[in-house]
């Protein structure tokens, strides 16, 4: 059973901000929306873009490479790429849409804790 690991503290992220952290050999993205924190793999499942360099709009993150979008609450794919027409069809055939891996987050005192479940 995985344990909660303190990744950062609440005072290290402002509302609407996200950062990448190395945790047990993984790149983990922590994002803050109000008093809610989200944790996910920092690398986009589409083409490996660094999500911490992308855009955050509420709990929707947009990858800086091909503008894939994911819901940080669930990992659900909102948009696989910003390609259109035949390029989109080819892109989806070559690399099928996959959700973003997300992790449970809790806040204990000022610590942002992540459970890296297998």
PyMOL commands that set and color helices and strands:
alter all, ss='L'
color gray80, all
select helices_A, chain A and resi 10-12+51-53+85-94
alter helices_A, ss='H'
color red, helices_A
select strands_A, chain A and resi 4-9+18-23+26-33+36-41+55-57+60-62+69-71+77-79+102-108+111-115
alter strands_A, ss='S'
color yellow, strands_A
deselect
rebuild
show_as cartoon
